[in-house]
Amino acid sequence: MGVPIEKKRNLALIGHGGSGKTMLAEALLFAAGVTTRMGTIEDGNTVSDYEPEEIKRKYSINTTVLPFDYKGHRISMLDCPGYLDFIGSTISALNVVDAAIILVDGNAGIEPQTRQAWENCEKLGLPRLIFISCLDKENTSYDDVLAACQQAFGSSVAPLLVTIGSQHDLSGVINILRRKAYVKDGDKVTEQDVPADMADRVEELRAELVESIVELDDALMERYMEDDTISDDELNAAFKKGVQSGRFCPVIGGSSKQLVGIHNLLDLIELALPHPGLRGKIEGKKPNGGADSRPLSEDAPFCASLFKVSSEGQLGDLYWMRVYSGILRPGDTIYNASVSEAEKISNLLVMRGKTREDIAQAGAGDIVATVKLKYTGMGHTLCTKENQILLPDFEYPNAVAFETVDVDDKNDLEKAIAALNQYSAMDPTLRIVRNDETMEQVVYGMGQLHLDVASSYVKTKTGVIIKWLKPRVPYRETITAEAKAQGKYKKQTGGRGKYGDVHLRLEPMERGEGFEFKDEIVGGVVPGRFIPAVEKGVIETMHNGPLSGSKVIDVRVAAFFGSHHSVDSDELSFKVAGSMAFKIAFEQANPIILEPIYNVSVWTPEDYMGDVMADLNTRRGRVGGMEQVGDLKRINAQVPLAELYQYINTLRSMTQGQGYYSMEFSHYEQVPRDVQTEIIKAHAASRKEEAN
């Protein structure tokens, strides 16, 4: 794309939903001269949120890539969704950028996804800036939110700017390090001296900032302690190094609508954020599993990671990649190391919202799109077959919402599932699983909003309206005592009849040991050729246990006696006899139902902790402990899956949208007797309804 790697910047805009990311993107594009007017979310004409579903809902659903040039630099800005339901898109973006700008609303302050944004950057080692937004609105305070950020995220957070005026009187900002004011004058921003009435405060803040900067460099710190003069060039160099290493997080603020602080942010992106080649190399693995790496240079073999798939109308599916090394041109054949398949590159595109531009090549540090890939999906590594490398997989959170797919016309179910799978290819946090035990198509997502958007996608693509139903819980059945029973199948209808007779003994096994079948027949009372049929009858019956229709586990079955008929006995007769004996013995062996238990971690502000704990108790949850995480409480508990249906909705309502949770399967354990009784009744009623 003709820009040296040192002059490229790849960054993500992240933060809580409603913190102003899309409008900041509008302001940056306008201030850089890319657009001639700023769109608004209300009017549905922003560059970033151009999908019909985003315009209708008035918030971002997908990450949008917004490249633009500024002062000879190519900046690729990724505007990421803020709502937790669409965290998959944000995580994909964070895996391919070199830095992030965390937006914090000047009124709301630190919110749940603000903390998650910071934690995701920490996990990936991403340098970051904090932009306190919407400071032209009522009830906003730069100082209060700055203090909250420092309390939540630690001593690495320090202000680089202070505001001139506040709320409706916001008129500019002051760069503390440079001792210069930047004041809005009509549609322009002019550089001025620090206002006299703010000079003392600026000097006080500058002294604190300088101390924070010199702490990043031992040599500078020693000189500072000896009252040696530290030059502006030395301070700027230490500041830049601190930001690029992630050890220092500058805070600035302003208003996207009023363009206050926007030019300062552009300059900070250019001057302080790392270029794509700064870390030298990217780590990965060889196809045989051994460690490998690739220099972040155009001179190295080609290597890229695919992080976004989108459907763009007549263009078809677009595949977005971050190029880490080498050069890619239209017509090249590349290799997908994730699935061991070759791909042909037809063309390369740079897109900004709906606009697109064909380009002749892409090099290290570029973010580009292509079309017509056959085998490539989210997180796949693209390289050359001669120099293969596998880059680390993207790590997504586990789903916390789940529903069964239902449609009015069963003939439409296949179309709905196909469309959901298409959506899942674009958003891997949405999963569609056919449960072979319950025979249901279950969709897992990050929240009800996530599932609703997926449902809207299906309706748009196919015209099929999805109804969400509560999924059946995949219970298990087992026994706690030994029992014996006879199964005798005898049928005479004229001519050759049916005869099978077998005695079975059932014994409980330790949890997790599975199933064991033993042949203890002696004397040939049941010929050996019929024993496999008995075992098959038992196994098929275990797929649908007598109590709840659930899978039977951890049972040892022994065939120890029986009889046969020389003419009427056959495999089918003994299969039926085995099934009959198993059902009778199972009901006599003190059977129990087991339910899946999940490890659950709930994050909530302390004000709502009592309500959350009480609610977990009503869900038969067992709290295992609590800990402080920033200014949130994390409650660790074990909760039955049956009690977690739509829990995310309750939690968000209970905590005014500030609570969230994660869940992960732990184990199976016995349900309480009263619950077991209700499960058995419900299963019996269901079978009766099916019979009618």
C-alpha positions in Angstrom: 0.0 0.0 0.0 3.1 2.2 -0.3 3.4 3.2 3.3 6.5 2.2 5.3 5.7 0.0 8.3 7.1 2.6 10.6 4.3 5.0 9.5 1.4 2.5 10.0 -0.8 2.4 13.1 -3.4 -0.3 13.8 -5.7 0.4 16.8 -9.0 -0.5 18.2 -11.7 1.7 19.7 -13.1 -0.2 22.7 -15.2 0.5 25.8 -18.7 0.1 27.2 -21.7 0.4 25.0 -22.8 4.0 24.6 -19.4 5.5 25.5 -19.1 7.2 22.2 -16.8 5.0 20.1 -18.7 5.4 16.8 -18.9 9.2 17.2 -15.2 9.4 18.1 -14.5 7.5 14.8 -16.7 10.0 13.0 -14.8 12.9 14.6 -11.3 11.4 13.8 -12.3 10.9 10.2 -13.6 14.4 9.9 -10.6 16.0 11.7 -8.2 14.0 9.4 -10.0 15.4 6.3 -11.3 12.1 5.2 -15.0 13.1 5.4 -16.6 16.5 4.8 -19.3 16.2 7.4 -20.0 14.1 10.5 -22.8 11.7 10.6 -24.9 10.9 13.7 -26.2 7.7 15.2 -29.7 9.2 15.4 -29.7 9.9 11.6 -28.2 6.5 10.8 -25.5 8.0 8.5 -22.3 7.3 10.3 -19.4 5.7 8.4 -19.0 2.9 10.9 -22.5 1.7 11.7 -23.7 1.2 8.1 -25.4 -2.2 8.4 -29.2 -2.0 8.3 -29.5 -3.8 11.7 -27.0 -1.4 13.3 -28.9 1.6 11.9 -32.2 0.2 13.2 -30.9 -0.6 16.6 -28.6 2.5 16.9 -25.6 0.7 18.2 -22.6 -1.2 16.8 -23.0 -5.0 16.3 -19.8 -5.6 14.2 -16.3 -4.3 14.2 -15.8 -1.8 11.3 -12.4 -1.3 9.8 -11.8 2.4 9.1 -8.5 3.2 7.4 -7.4 6.8 6.8 -4.2 8.8 6.3 -2.9 11.5 8.6 0.3 13.4 8.4 1.9 10.8 6.1 0.7 7.9 8.4 -1.7 5.1 7.4 -4.0 4.6 10.4 -6.3 1.5 10.5 -8.9 2.2 13.1 -11.2 -0.7 14.2 -14.5 0.6 15.7 -15.6 -2.3 18.0 -19.0 -3.0 19.6 -19.3 -2.1 23.2 -22.1 -4.4 24.4 -21.0 -7.6 25.9 -23.3 -9.6 23.7 -20.9 -8.8 20.8 -17.6 -9.3 22.6 -16.5 -11.9 20.1 -16.1 -9.2 17.4 -14.1 -7.0 19.8 -11.8 -9.9 20.9 -11.1 -10.8 17.2 -10.1 -7.2 16.6 -7.9 -6.9 19.6 -6.0 -9.9 18.5 -4.8 -8.2 15.3 -4.1 -4.6 16.4 -1.1 -3.1 18.1 -2.8 -0.7 20.5 -6.2 0.3 21.8 -8.1 3.5 22.8 -10.4 2.8 25.7 -13.4 5.2 25.8 -14.9 6.1 29.1 -18.1 8.1 29.3 -17.6 11.4 31.1 -20.9 11.0 32.9 -21.2 7.2 33.5 -17.5 6.8 34.4 -16.1 3.2 34.8 -18.7 0.7 33.5 -18.5 -3.2 33.3 -17.2 -3.3 29.7 -14.7 -0.5 30.6 -13.1 -3.0 33.0 -13.3 -5.8 30.5 -11.7 -3.6 27.9 -8.8 -3.0 30.2 -8.5 -6.6 31.2 -8.5 -7.7 27.5 -5.7 -5.3 26.8 -3.7 -6.6 29.8 -4.2 -10.2 28.6 -3.0 -9.4 25.1 -0.2 -7.0 26.2 -1.7 -4.2 24.2 -0.6 -0.6 24.8 -3.5 1.7 25.4 -4.8 5.3 25.8 -7.9 6.4 27.7 -10.2 8.9 26.1 -12.9 10.4 28.4 -15.7 11.2 26.1 -18.8 13.4 25.8 -17.4 16.1 28.1 -19.7 18.7 26.5 -22.8 17.1 28.1 -24.4 17.8 31.4 -23.3 16.1 34.6 -19.9 15.2 33.1 -16.6 15.6 34.9 -13.1 15.0 33.5 -11.5 15.1 36.9 -13.9 12.7 38.5 -13.7 10.1 35.8 -9.9 10.5 35.7 -9.7 9.8 39.4 -12.0 6.7 38.9 -9.7 5.4 36.1 -6.6 5.8 38.3 -8.4 4.0 41.2 -9.6 1.2 38.9 -6.5 0.7 36.8 -3.6 1.8 38.9 -0.6 4.2 38.8 0.2 3.7 35.1 -2.8 5.9 34.4 -1.9 9.6 34.2 -3.5 12.7 32.6 -1.8 14.2 29.5 -4.5 16.8 29.0 -6.8 18.9 31.1 -9.9 20.5 29.8 -10.7 24.2 29.4 -14.2 24.8 30.7 -16.6 22.0 31.3 -19.9 20.6 30.1 -21.7 23.2 27.8 -18.8 25.6 28.3 -16.1 23.1 27.1 -13.9 25.0 24.7 -10.5 23.3 24.5 -7.8 21.3 26.2 -4.3 21.9 27.5 -1.4 19.5 26.8 0.3 19.4 30.2 3.6 18.1 28.9 3.9 20.8 26.2 2.3 23.6 28.2 0.1 24.5 25.3 -3.6 25.1 25.0 -5.7 23.9 22.0 -8.9 26.0 21.7 -11.8 25.6 19.3 -12.2 28.6 17.1 -15.2 28.0 14.8 -14.5 24.9 12.8 -10.8 25.2 13.5 -8.6 24.5 16.6 -5.8 27.0 17.4 -2.7 26.5 19.5 -2.5 29.1 22.3 -0.6 29.8 25.5 -2.0 28.3 28.7 -4.7 30.6 30.2 -3.3 32.6 33.1 -6.0 31.4 35.5 -4.9 27.8 34.8 -1.2 28.2 34.8 -0.6 27.1 38.4 -2.7 24.0 38.0 -1.0 23.0 34.8 2.4 23.4 36.4 1.3 21.3 39.4 -0.1 18.6 37.1 3.0 18.7 34.9 5.3 18.1 37.9 3.2 15.0 38.7 3.3 13.8 35.1 7.1 14.3 34.8 7.6 12.3 37.9 5.4 9.5 36.4 7.4 9.6 33.2 10.9 9.5 34.7 9.9 6.5 36.9 9.8 4.6 33.6 13.6 5.0 33.1 16.1 4.3 35.9 18.7 6.7 34.5 16.2 9.5 34.2 14.9 8.8 37.6 18.3 9.0 39.2 19.0 12.3 37.5 15.6 13.6 38.5 16.3 12.7 42.1 19.5 14.7 41.9 17.6 17.7 40.5 19.3 17.4 37.1 17.4 19.1 34.3 15.5 16.6 32.1 15.0 18.0 28.6 11.7 18.0 26.7 13.2 15.6 24.1 14.2 13.2 26.9 10.8 13.4 28.5 9.0 12.9 25.1 11.2 9.9 24.3 10.6 8.3 27.8 6.9 9.0 27.4 6.7 7.4 24.0 8.6 4.4 25.2 6.4 4.0 28.2 3.2 4.1 26.1 4.5 1.7 23.5 5.6 -0.8 26.2 2.2 -0.6 27.9 3.7 0.6 31.1 2.2 4.0 30.8 -1.4 4.9 29.9 -2.0 8.6 29.1 -5.5 10.0 29.7 -7.0 12.7 27.4 -10.6 13.8 27.0 -12.9 16.0 25.0 -16.0 16.0 22.8 -16.4 14.3 19.5 -19.4 16.4 18.6 -17.5 19.7 19.4 -14.2 18.3 18.0 -12.5 19.2 21.3 -9.4 17.1 22.0 -9.8 15.2 18.7 -6.7 16.7 16.9 -4.7 16.0 20.1 -5.8 12.4 20.0 -4.7 12.2 16.3 -1.3 13.6 17.2 -1.0 11.2 20.1 -1.8 8.2 17.8 0.9 9.3 15.4 3.5 10.2 17.9 3.1 7.6 20.7 1.4 4.4 19.6 3.5 1.6 18.3 3.9 0.8 14.6 3.2 -2.8 13.5 6.9 -3.8 13.3 8.0 -2.5 16.7 7.9 -5.8 18.6 10.1 -7.4 16.0 8.4 -10.8 15.5 5.2 -12.7 16.1 5.3 -16.1 17.8 3.6 -19.1 16.5 4.0 -22.9 15.9 5.3 -25.1 13.2 2.8 -27.6 11.7 4.5 -30.3 13.9 3.8 -28.3 17.0 7.3 -26.9 17.6 7.8 -23.2 18.4 8.2 -20.8 15.5 8.2 -17.1 14.9 8.0 -14.7 12.0 9.7 -11.3 11.6 7.3 -8.4 11.2 8.8 -7.3 7.9 7.9 -7.3 4.2 11.2 -9.2 3.6 9.9 -12.2 5.5 7.7 -14.9 4.1 4.0 -14.0 3.9 1.9 -14.6 7.1 -1.5 -13.2 8.0 -4.4 -13.8 10.4 -8.1 -13.7 9.4 -10.1 -11.8 12.0 -13.4 -10.8 10.4 -15.9 -12.3 8.0 -18.8 -10.1 6.8 -21.6 -10.4 4.2 -21.6 -7.4 1.9 -24.5 -7.7 -0.4 -23.4 -8.0 -4.0 -19.8 -8.4 -3.0 -20.6 -11.6 -1.2 -18.6 -12.6 1.8 -15.6 -10.5 2.7 -12.6 -11.9 4.5 -10.5 -9.5 6.5 -6.9 -10.2 7.4 -4.0 -8.6 9.2 -0.8 -9.1 7.3 2.1 -9.7 9.7 4.9 -10.3 7.2 5.7 -10.5 3.6 3.7 -9.1 0.6 0.4 -10.3 -0.8 -0.9 -9.5 -4.3 -4.0 -10.4 -6.3 -3.5 -13.7 -8.1 -1.3 -15.2 -5.4 -1.9 -18.7 -4.1 -1.6 -18.9 -0.4 -1.9 -21.7 2.2 -4.3 -21.9 5.1 -2.2 -23.6 7.7 -5.2 -24.0 10.1 -7.0 -26.4 7.7 -4.2 -27.4 5.3 -5.8 -26.0 2.2 -4.6 -23.7 -0.6 -6.5 -20.5 -1.4 -6.4 -18.3 -4.4 -6.5 -14.5 -3.8 -8.7 -12.9 -6.5 -8.4 -9.3 -5.4 -7.5 -7.1 -2.4 -9.7 -4.4 -1.0 -9.4 -1.5 1.4 -12.8 -0.6 2.8 -14.0 2.3 4.9 -17.6 1.5 5.8 -19.4 1.0 2.6 -16.7 2.5 0.3 -14.1 0.2 -1.1 -10.9 0.6 -3.1 -9.0 -2.1 -5.0 -5.3 -2.2 -4.2 -2.3 -3.8 -6.0 -0.6 -5.3 -2.9 -0.7 -5.5 0.9 2.4 -5.7 3.1 3.4 -6.2 6.7 1.2 -4.2 9.0 -1.7 -3.8 6.6 -5.3 -4.7 7.3 -7.1 -5.6 4.0 -10.0 -7.7 2.8 -10.5 -10.2 0.0 -13.4 -12.3 -1.4 -14.1 -15.8 -2.6 -12.1 -17.8 0.0 -13.3 -21.4 0.2 -11.8 -22.9 3.3 -10.8 -19.9 5.5 -12.6 -18.9 8.6 -12.2 -16.8 11.7 -8.8 -17.0 13.4 -7.2 -19.0 10.6 -3.6 -18.5 9.7 -2.7 -17.7 6.1 0.9 -18.2 4.9 2.9 -19.9 2.2 3.0 -23.6 1.8 6.8 -23.5 1.8 7.0 -21.5 5.0 4.1 -22.6 7.2 3.3 -21.2 10.6 0.3 -21.4 12.9 -0.5 -18.3 14.8 -2.1 -18.5 18.3 -5.9 -19.1 18.3 -8.2 -16.3 19.4 -9.7 -17.1 22.9 -13.4 -16.3 23.2 -15.5 -16.4 26.4 -18.0 -19.2 26.9 -21.6 -18.6 26.0 -24.0 -17.6 28.8 -27.3 -17.7 27.0 -28.9 -20.7 25.3 -32.2 -21.3 23.5 -33.7 -24.1 21.3 -34.6 -23.2 17.8 -38.2 -23.7 16.8 -40.2 -22.7 13.7 -43.8 -22.9 12.8 -43.2 -24.9 9.6 -40.7 -27.8 10.3 -39.7 -27.7 6.7 -38.1 -24.3 7.4 -35.9 -25.6 10.2 -33.1 -26.6 7.8 -33.0 -23.1 6.2 -33.0 -21.5 9.7 -30.1 -23.6 10.9 -28.1 -23.0 7.7 -28.5 -19.2 8.2 -27.5 -19.5 11.8 -24.4 -21.4 10.8 -23.6 -18.6 8.3 -23.9 -16.1 11.2 -21.7 -18.3 13.4 -19.0 -18.2 10.7 -19.0 -14.4 11.2 -19.3 -14.5 15.0 -17.7 -17.6 16.6 -19.2 -16.7 20.0 -22.6 -17.9 18.6 -22.6 -21.7 18.4 -25.3 -24.0 17.0 -25.2 -27.5 18.5 -27.5 -30.4 17.7 -28.0 -32.3 21.0 -28.2 -35.9 20.0 -29.7 -36.8 23.4 -32.5 -34.2 23.4 -32.8 -34.1 19.6 -32.8 -30.3 19.8 -31.0 -27.6 17.9 -29.5 -25.4 20.7 -28.1 -22.0 20.0 -25.5 -20.6 22.5 -24.7 -16.9 22.6 -23.5 -14.1 24.8 -26.9 -12.8 25.8 -30.5 -12.4 24.7 -29.6 -9.4 22.6 -27.0 -11.5 20.8 -29.6 -14.2 20.0 -32.2 -11.6 18.9 -29.7 -10.2 16.4 -29.0 -13.7 15.1 -32.7 -14.3 14.8 -33.1 -11.1 12.8 -30.3 -12.2 10.5 -32.1 -15.4 9.8 -35.3 -13.6 9.0 -33.5 -11.2 6.7 -31.7 -14.0 4.8 -34.5 -16.6 4.6 -37.8 -15.0 5.7 -38.0 -17.7 8.4 -39.1 -16.4 11.9 -37.4 -18.2 14.7 -39.1 -18.9 18.0 -36.8 -19.5 21.0 -37.8 -22.2 23.4 -36.3 -23.4 26.6 -33.9 -26.3 25.9 -34.2 -29.6 27.7 -31.5 -30.2 30.3 -29.2 -33.1 29.3 -29.8 -35.0 32.6 -28.2 -38.4 33.3 -29.6 -41.4 35.0 -27.8 -44.0 37.1 -28.4 -46.5 39.9 -27.3 -46.7 43.5 -28.0 -50.3 44.3 -27.8 -53.8 42.8 -30.8 -55.4 41.2 -31.7 -58.5 39.1 -34.5 -59.0 36.7 -35.7 -61.3 33.9 -36.6 -60.2 30.5 -38.7 -62.6 28.5 -39.9 -61.9 25.1 -42.3 -64.6 23.6 -44.5 -64.1 20.6 -46.4 -66.7 18.7 -48.4 -65.6 15.6 -48.6 -68.9 13.7 -45.6 -70.4 12.1 -42.2 -69.5 13.4 -42.5 -67.4 16.6 -40.2 -65.1 18.7 -38.4 -66.2 21.9 -35.8 -64.6 24.0 -35.2 -65.0 27.7 -32.3 -63.4 29.7 -31.6 -62.6 33.3 -29.6 -59.5 34.0 -27.8 -58.1 37.1 -27.2 -54.4 37.4 -24.5 -52.9 39.6 -23.6 -49.2 40.2 -20.2 -48.1 39.1 -18.0 -45.2 40.3 -18.9 -41.8 38.7 -17.2 -41.5 35.4 -16.5 -45.2 34.8 -19.1 -45.4 32.1 -20.6 -48.8 31.1 -19.4 -52.4 31.3 -21.2 -55.5 30.0 -20.3 -59.0 31.3 -21.2 -62.4 29.9 -21.6 -64.7 32.8 -23.8 -67.3 31.0 -22.8 -70.9 31.8 -24.0 -74.2 30.3 -25.1 -72.6 27.1 -28.6 -71.7 28.3 -28.2 -68.6 26.1 -26.1 -69.4 23.1 -23.1 -67.2 22.7 -24.3 -65.9 19.3 -27.2 -64.1 21.0 -25.1 -62.3 23.8 -24.2 -59.4 21.5 -27.9 -58.8 20.8 -28.6 -58.7 24.5 -25.8 -56.1 24.9 -27.2 -54.1 22.0 -30.7 -54.1 23.5 -29.2 -52.8 26.8 -27.1 -50.1 25.2 -30.1 -48.8 23.1 -32.2 -48.6 26.2 -29.5 -46.7 28.0 -29.8 -43.9 25.4 -33.3 -43.1 26.8 -33.5 -43.9 30.5 -36.8 -44.9 32.1 -37.0 -42.0 34.4 -36.5 -38.9 32.2 -35.6 -40.2 28.8 -32.0 -39.2 29.5 -28.8 -41.2 29.0 -27.9 -43.8 31.6 -24.3 -43.9 32.8 -22.0 -45.7 35.2 -23.8 -49.1 35.2 -22.3 -52.6 35.1 -24.6 -55.1 33.5 -24.1 -58.9 33.7 -26.1 -61.5 31.8 -26.1 -64.5 34.1 -29.0 -66.8 33.1 -31.7 -67.3 30.6 -33.2 -69.8 28.1 -33.7 -70.1 24.4 -35.8 -72.0 21.8 -34.1 -74.0 19.1 -36.4 -72.6 16.4 -38.0 -69.4 17.6 -34.9 -67.7 19.2 -33.0 -65.1 17.1 -31.0 -61.9 17.7 -34.0 -59.6 17.6 -35.8 -61.6 20.3 -32.8 -61.4 22.6 -32.3 -57.7 21.9 -35.8 -57.1 23.0 -35.4 -59.4 26.1 -32.2 -57.5 27.1 -34.0 -54.2 26.9 -37.0 -55.5 28.9 -34.7 -57.0 31.7 -32.7 -53.8 31.9 -35.7 -51.6 32.3 -37.2 -53.8 35.1 -33.9 -54.1 37.0 -33.1 -50.4 36.6 -36.3 -49.4 38.3 -35.5 -51.8 41.2 -31.9 -50.5 41.7 -32.8 -47.2 43.4 -32.3 -45.1 40.3 -31.4 -41.4 40.5 -31.2 -38.5 38.1 -28.0 -36.6 37.8 -27.9 -33.0 36.6 -25.1 -30.9 35.0 -23.4 -28.5 37.5 -21.6 -25.5 36.2 -18.8 -23.3 37.7 -20.2 -19.8 37.7 -18.3 -16.5 38.3 -20.5 -13.5 38.8 -19.1 -9.9 38.7 -21.3 -7.3 40.4 -20.9 -3.9 42.1 -20.9 -4.4 45.8 -24.2 -2.5 46.2 -26.0 -5.5 44.5 -24.0 -8.3 46.0 -26.7 -9.2 48.6 -29.4 -9.5 45.9 -27.1 -11.5 43.6 -26.3 -13.9 46.5 -29.9 -14.3 47.4 -30.8 -15.0 43.8 -28.1 -17.7 43.5 -29.5 -19.4 46.6 -32.9 -19.6 45.0 -31.2 -21.2 42.0 -29.8 -24.0 44.3 -26.4 -22.4 43.8 -23.5 -23.1 46.2 -21.3 -20.1 46.8 -17.7 -21.1 47.1 -16.1 -17.7 47.8 -15.9 -14.0 47.0 -13.1 -11.7 46.0 -12.5 -8.1 45.1 -11.7 -7.4 41.5 -11.0 -3.7 41.0 -14.2 -2.1 42.4 -16.3 -5.2 41.6 -17.1 -8.2 43.7 -16.6 -11.6 42.0 -18.8 -14.4 43.4 -17.7 -17.9 42.6 -20.4 -20.6 42.8 -21.6 -23.9 41.5 -25.1 -23.8 40.0 -27.2 -26.4 38.2 -27.6 -25.8 34.5 -31.4 -26.1 34.9 -31.3 -22.9 37.0 -29.2 -20.9 34.6 -31.7 -20.5 31.8 -32.0 -16.8 31.0 -30.0 -16.0 34.1 -28.1 -13.3 32.2 -31.3 -11.3 31.8 -32.1 -11.5 35.5 -28.6 -10.6 36.5 -28.5 -7.5 34.3 -31.9 -6.4 35.5 -30.9 -6.9 39.1 -27.6 -4.9 38.8 -28.9 -2.2 36.4 -26.9 -3.6 33.6 -23.6 -3.7 35.5 -23.4 -7.4 36.3 -22.1 -10.1 34.1 -21.0 -13.7 34.5 -19.2 -16.7 33.0 -20.1 -20.3 33.1 -18.2 -23.5 32.5 -19.2 -27.2 32.9 -18.0 -28.8 36.1 -19.6 -32.2 36.7 -22.8 -34.2 37.2 -24.4 -34.7 40.6 -27.7 -36.1 42.0 -30.7 -33.8 41.9 -32.7 -33.4 45.1 -35.6 -35.9 45.5 -38.3 -33.3 45.1 -36.7 -32.1 41.8 -36.4 -35.6 40.6 -40.1 -36.2 41.2 -40.9 -33.2 39.1 -38.6 -34.3 36.3 -40.2 -37.7 36.2 -43.7 -36.3 36.1 -42.8 -33.9 33.3 -41.3 -36.7 31.3 -44.3 -38.9 31.8 -46.6 -36.1 30.7 -44.5 -35.4 27.7 -44.6 -39.1 26.6 -48.4 -39.1 27.1 -48.8 -36.0 25.0 -46.6 -37.5 22.2 -48.7 -40.7 22.3 -51.8 -38.7 21.8 
